[in-house]
Every structure is written in C-alpha cells, then in structure tokens.
C-alpha cells in the first residue's frame, strides 16, 4: 500500500541521468510472461526488463522466465544473451508454468521480486488457473509483486479477495499504472497539496491512432475487454487519482458502434468482419460522465478515430481558481496551469521523463528500504477500484445501445 499520495517531482531522476547502480548482492527476479510489456515492441515505450537492467545493473539475475509459449521465451532470451546484459540472463531457465518452475527450483533461487506481465485473463482471481497472485503468495511469502494493468478481466469481487490476501500478507505490491509517476502528474499533485485544493471536476479525453493496432484480440471485447478496460484504463485511473473514489451507480455512458453510420473506420489493418464476431466488436467512441463521492464530477471520452501514429490525450483538473491541463503524456508531456488572479497559463515540460523507469526504480527502492522519496503509487486494491470503474463505464454504454436485430447481445 502507498505510504502517501505523491512524490516530489523534483526528486524524480530520468533513467539516462540515474547514477550507476551500486554494487551489491545479486537481486533475483522471476519473470512471468515473455510478451511485449516485459521485453518491448515497436508499438510503444513499455519494456520492464530494460528498466530493471538499468536500475539494478549487474546485480540483476533473472532466475526464470515463465510463459506457455516456450519458443517466444527462447527468442527473447537469445537476444538478451547476445547483448551487454548477458550476465542477467545467462542462467535464466524457461518453464511453461509456475508449478514447473517450483518443482525444479533450487534453494538459492528464491526471488526478491516477481514481475507479472501475463495476460489479465489469467490473473486477479481465486479461480484455479487465474489465481497467479495467490499462488505466488503461497509459494513465495514476503516476496514483492509487480502486476501489470488491468489486474484482471474477471469478476471484481474475486479481484478484491486477491487484494485482501495481498494486504493481509503485508506483501509489497505495485500495479503498472505508470502515468501516475509522470513528473507532470506529480507536479499537479504537488500544486493540489501545497494549496490545499479540493478537486471540483476532471475532464479526460483519449483518442487513439487505430491504424497501427493490428492485434486482432484488441478489437475483440471478449478477449481484450474493450478499449475502456484495456486502453482507457490509464485515464480512468488518473481521473480517480485526482478526483477520488467514484460513485459507481452514478456512471452514465453512451457509445458509437460499428453498425451506426458514424462508426465506419476506413483503415483497420485487417478484415474485421471476417475475424471479429459482430457482437464482440469494440465501440468506436465511448463517452461517460459520473459523480465522485466528494461531490465532484468527471467525464471521459475515448475514441478509436485517428490514423497515423500519435494519439491525442488530454486530462483537465479543476479546483477553485485553478485549471491544470495535462497534454500528450505518452510522447511529449506538458502541463499548463492557470492560477487565481492570472488569466495566463504557466507551462511545465519535462522532456527527459520516463515514468516506466520511475515506477520500476521506486519499486526496487521500496523493496530494499531505499530513499524516503520512494513510493508505490498504485496498490493492487486501488487498481481493482479502477478496474471496477472501467467496467461500470462499459456496462453503462452497452445498456444505452440500440442493437440491430441481426446482432446478438454478447454475454
């Protein structure tokens, strides 16, 4: 659980300016998942292994990589072993399941942290096969966990049971809502805290560039959960980070669907009609409004609309006398602040920021009892609340649709 709500942005050090890792004993890490979130891709800046290598240096020892697709695991390890980080991976073994690793594990291979980047349908539940967190708590008591977002695609109640188990075990756990670690976001938090502000409203917009999204499962709600759960979750989480807990029954939403005249997309990179069942095709636009439990109001619009490469993402936060506007957090973060008594905006830009590295570095520092500035900003329980919120938006938007008679209602 986080010890406080924010980090002083002036103490955040970008990866390329971080001091060389201190020498010390090996730091054992277990990787679960050999996909893009763990090892990078051309689609985005995510790559947890890369950040761990820079944070821990030669101390990093990846004891095992668990993924049912052993060929993929072998490929990523081959690339690592051919690079300057060979020492971290030269003894890494691959396994299809956690049980296989445990059966073959030596006494000196207890990890200090487990990085979980497996698909969310296999996480966040107490159901067998979907209970990786509970299995890790059982076999590795006291070992820190890093879990990717969203925490699950399953039942919210079961995810809360997992959160309770993690809390009861007093296990250090961080969930990958990396935008909380942006310097601009932490500057917004600092302004709110320094001026004792009460947030009145949040206004969020997330418009993705769909042309390069070629993974079929992303376009299939039964596999990805839909764009609000899979992608918009980051801005739903930031909305909660500033606005507080959402009054879930107040959530209202509408969607633009593929079968409506305004819902046609001209540059999808595959034949959606042949691959994705009609009842599982994602909405093109989702617009939601809600009340926070504080009385504040919030809104979020997610659109699958742009082509090219760059997304258009904006978050506005309002308080008495203040407007804070975060723009382009993924590529070129900028914060614009209007204060009382001035119609002009202050501008903050941190061109060398890397929230992925800050997230990973803080996790390691918390594990090792490092600097006081180290904080985990997204606990498992907090992440479940974001998941619950995104599902409320999806359900509200689906309830407001008018399905044509030839399209069955999805489960």
Helices and strands as residue ranges (DSSP letters): G 9-11, G 15-17, E 27-32, H 36-39, H 48-56, G 57-59, E 60-66, H 70-81, H 86-89, E 93-95, H 98-104, G 107-109, E 113-116, G 120-122, H 132-139, E 144-147, H 156-168, E 173-175, G 178-181, H 183-194, E 199-209, G 210-212, G 216-219, H 221-224, H 227-230, H 233-243, G 248-250, E 252-256, G 261-263, H 272-275, G 278-280, E 285-291, E 297-306, E 312-319, E 322-327, E 334-338, E 345-349, H 355-367, H 380-399
